[in-house]
Amino acid sequence: MAITQLSIFLPNEPGALSGAVSRISGAGINIRALSLADTRDFGILRLIVSDIDATVAALDDIAIAARTPVVALRMDDRAGALDEILKILSAARINIEYVYAFTANLPAAACVVMRVDDTQKAEACLLAAGRSVLDDEELRSLFG
């Protein structure tokens, strides 16, 4: 049920992110969510895209670090919504490595993406708690 995220190494220099995004958009690929973390020498661009294989092809000379399963779920757009989700995972002793959020065609809602130490256990706990965990098909439907 997890969705697939691409992690891409980029040099930490002016224009690197712009160049990668231009190539992706030039190939007609929709970037649905992204996160960029940096170190002194390089950045890690994490992407949720409309077409993974086309993205890899568009970035053929850039190192694709990983195709990573991540948990994505709907979250109410209100104070405390993320806290409730995090408490579910904390109670199940699931470690969160990183998290980012995005919006889509959802009334009063957003989506949160999490890399966790046990994807299947996290999804099971969230589903048992009545949360809407997304798969690739459901994610595509959010963007029309």
C-alpha positions in Angstrom: 0.0 0.0 0.0 3.0 2.4 0.4 3.7 4.9 -2.2 7.0 5.3 -3.9 9.3 8.2 -3.4 12.4 9.0 -5.4 15.5 10.3 -3.6 18.0 12.1 -5.8 21.5 13.4 -4.9 22.1 16.9 -6.3 25.3 19.0 -5.9 24.9 21.8 -3.4 25.4 24.6 -5.9 23.4 27.3 -7.6 21.1 26.0 -10.3 21.3 22.3 -9.4 17.7 22.1 -8.2 16.4 24.3 -11.0 18.1 22.1 -13.6 16.6 18.9 -12.2 13.1 20.4 -11.8 13.3 21.9 -15.4 14.1 18.5 -16.8 11.3 16.8 -14.9 8.7 19.4 -15.9 10.1 19.5 -19.5 9.2 15.7 -19.7 5.6 16.5 -18.7 5.9 15.0 -15.2 3.9 16.5 -12.4 5.8 16.9 -9.1 3.2 16.3 -6.5 5.4 16.8 -3.4 9.0 17.5 -2.7 11.4 17.9 0.1 15.0 19.1 -0.1 17.6 18.5 2.6 21.2 19.6 2.3 24.7 19.0 3.5 27.7 21.1 2.8 28.5 19.1 -0.4 25.1 17.8 -1.7 21.4 17.9 -1.3 18.9 15.1 -1.2 15.8 15.8 -3.2 12.9 13.7 -2.3 10.0 13.5 -4.8 6.6 12.2 -5.2 5.9 12.4 -9.0 3.2 11.4 -11.5 5.5 9.0 -13.4 8.5 7.5 -11.6 10.0 5.7 -14.6 9.8 8.9 -16.8 11.4 10.9 -14.0 14.3 8.5 -13.8 14.7 8.7 -17.6 14.6 12.5 -17.5 17.3 12.6 -14.9 19.4 9.9 -16.7 22.8 11.4 -15.7 21.8 12.4 -12.2 22.3 9.8 -9.4 19.0 8.4 -8.3 19.8 7.4 -4.7 16.7 5.3 -4.0 13.1 4.3 -4.7 11.8 4.3 -1.2 8.4 3.1 0.1 6.8 5.8 2.2 3.5 6.1 4.1 1.1 8.7 2.8 -2.2 9.6 4.4 -4.9 12.1 4.5 -4.9 14.5 7.4 -7.5 17.0 8.5 -6.6 20.6 8.0 -6.9 21.6 11.7 -4.8 22.1 14.7 -3.8 18.8 16.3 -4.4 16.5 13.3 -0.7 15.7 12.9 -0.2 15.3 16.6 -2.9 12.6 16.6 -1.2 10.7 13.8 2.2 10.9 15.5 0.8 9.6 18.8 -0.6 6.5 17.0 2.8 5.8 15.6 4.6 6.6 18.9 2.3 4.2 20.8 3.2 1.5 18.4 6.9 2.2 18.9 7.4 3.1 15.2 10.3 5.5 14.5 9.8 8.3 12.0 12.9 9.1 10.0 11.4 12.1 8.2 8.1 13.7 7.3 6.7 16.3 4.9 3.2 17.4 3.9 1.4 18.7 0.8 -2.1 19.7 -0.3 -4.2 18.4 -3.1 -7.8 18.5 -4.3 -9.1 17.8 -0.8 -11.6 20.0 1.0 -10.2 20.9 4.4 -7.5 18.3 4.2 -3.8 17.8 3.4 -1.6 14.8 3.0 1.4 13.8 5.1 4.3 11.6 3.8 6.4 9.7 6.3 9.4 7.5 6.1 9.2 5.1 9.0 11.3 2.2 10.2 8.4 -0.3 9.6 6.1 0.6 6.8 3.7 -2.3 7.1 3.3 -2.0 10.8 2.8 1.8 10.5 0.1 1.3 7.8 -1.6 -1.4 9.9 -1.7 0.8 13.0 -3.0 3.8 11.1 -5.7 1.8 9.3 -6.7 0.2 12.7 -7.1 3.8 14.0 -9.4 4.7 11.1 -6.9 6.8 9.2 -6.9 7.0 5.4 -3.6 5.6 4.2 -3.0 6.2 0.5 -1.6 4.0 -2.2 -0.3 5.1 -5.6 -3.8 4.8 -7.2 -5.5 6.9 -4.5 -2.7 9.4 -4.7 -3.2 9.8 -8.5 -6.9 10.4 -8.0 -6.2 13.3 -5.7 -4.6 15.2 -8.6 -7.3 14.5 -11.2 
